[in-house]
Amino acid sequence: MGKEEPPEAGEGGTFGSINSKKTTQLPELDPQKSTLSAAAVATILRTLTMKGLLLLTLSSLFCWISGDIHCHSCYKVPVLGCVDRKSCRLESGHRCLTTNVYLGKMWVFSNLRCGTRAQPCEESSNQTIHKLGLTYNTTCCSEDNCNSPAPRPTPGLALVLLTSLAGLGLWLLQ
């Protein structure tokens, strides 16, 4: 059990290569010559961090400038809120639109969507369909999600409110 020497080139040991006549040996590293000073490491890290922050800032700015504008798209009706809610991407040169429809002074429904080439947004006020007695107003906007609908109704909140009122009513009856 003596000290074993590493295999030589061409002997087929673990460091030799199969069917090769020459083995590449790595040079030994001198710890005193290969270590970086703490100041050099700090400088390298600071440079990499600054380059990373610059890259992140420029990419964020590019995404913000070239970002698409989206509009809400849905039919908004009383009690239910927005039905078939989606988001649409606004084409260049067009605007988001909201059309509110009224029967007399009572709001009936709203249509939120993106303007398109076929149906661009044209603002209108108090347009009337005489046969049906409906009046509608259309507003246009060109910012991201500017035709925002009201928040979705929460059935859980309505259930809690009704249960509370029922409990109050029973308590008052006694």
N, C-alpha and C positions, 0 to 999 in steps of 0.2 A: 504494500500500500504506500508506494512512494508518490512523490509529486509528479503529476502527469503534465506533460508539455502539450501545448495546443498543436493540432495537426498541421502539418506543412501543406503547402499548395500541391495539389495533384495526388494527395493521399486519400481523398474522398471523405474526409471528416466533416463535421458539422459546419466548419468555416470554409471548407473547400467548395468549389463548384463542380458540378458534374460535367464531365467532358470539357473541361477548360484547362488551358495550359497556364493561365496566369490568374492569381487571386488579388483582388484589390483589398489592401489593408488601410484602415482608417488611421490617420495620424493621431498620436496621443495629444491630448489637450493639456496645456500647462495652466493650472488654475490661476496662477498669478498674472499671466498674460491675457487670459480670455475673459476675465470678469470686467463688467462695466461699472463705472462709479455710480453712486446713487444719484448724483447730479445728472449724469448722462441718461440714466433710466427715466428720471423725472422729466427731462427735456423731451425725450422721445414720446412719453405718455402724454405730455401736454400738447405736443404737436399733433399726435393722432387724435386726441380729444377735440382739438380745435377744428381739424379737418372734418371729423365726424359731425360736429355741430354745424359747420358750414354746409356740408352736404345735406343734412337733415333740413336746415332752414331753406336752402334753395329748392329742394324737392317739395317741401310744403308750400312754398310760394308758387311754384309751377302748378301744383295741383289746385291751389286756390284760384289762380288766374284762369286755368283751362277747365275749371269745374263746370259741370253741367248744371243747368237750372231745372229744378223739378217743380211740378204743380200737383196739387191734390186733385184727384179725379173721383167723383162719387155723386150719387143722387141723395140729397139731404131732405128727409121728410120729418114732419112733427113726430114726436115720441120716440121714433127709432133712431134718429140721427142719420149719419152717413151710411148708406146701403151700398154695397159693392165698392168699398173704399180701395183705391189704388193710388199709385204715384206715377205720373207720366213725365217724360223728359221733354223739355221745351225745345222746339226747333229754333234755329237761329232766325232772328227777326220777328218772332211771334211772341205773344203774351199769354199769361194765365188768365182765365176768365171765371167769373161767378155770375150766374143768372138766377135772380130771385123771382119767383112767380107768386102772384097774389090774386085772390078772388075777392074783389072789393078791397078792404083794408086787411083782410086775413091772409097771412102767409100760408101758402100751400106746399111749395117745395123749392129746392135750389138745385142747380146743376153746376158742379165744379168740374173744370177740365182744362186741358191745354188747347190753346189755339193752334190751328193747323192751316195749311194752304187752302184746303177745301172749305174750312170753317174758321176764318181768322176772327180774332176778338175785335168786335166793334161795340164801343160803349153806347148804351142807349138808356133812356130814362122814360118811364111811364108809357111804354109801347103797349098797345091794347089789341087783343084778339076779340073783336066784338061778338062773334058768334058764341064764344064760350064765356065771355065776360072776364077773361084773364088779363092781368096787367103784369108786365115783366120789366125788370131793370137789369142791365148787364154792366158789370164793372170789370176793368182790365188792370193787370199789374205785371211787372216783369222782374220780380225778385224771387229768390228761392222760397218755395212754399208760401207765397204771399196770399194765396187764396185759401188760407187756412180755415178749415171747418171748425165748428164748435167741438169740444172734446166729446169722445164717445160716451153715450149714456151708460151708467153702471147699474145693471139690474140688481146687484147686491145691495147697493145703497138704497134703492127704492124699496127693496124687501125689508131692510132694517127700519126704514122710516115708517112703512105701513104697519109692521109688527109693533113698533113703539106706539103709534097712534091707536092701534087696537087695544094694547095694554092699558093706555091712558083712558080710553073709552070705557073699558071694563071696570077700571078702578073708580071712575066717576059714577058709574051706575050703582055701585054698592053703597 
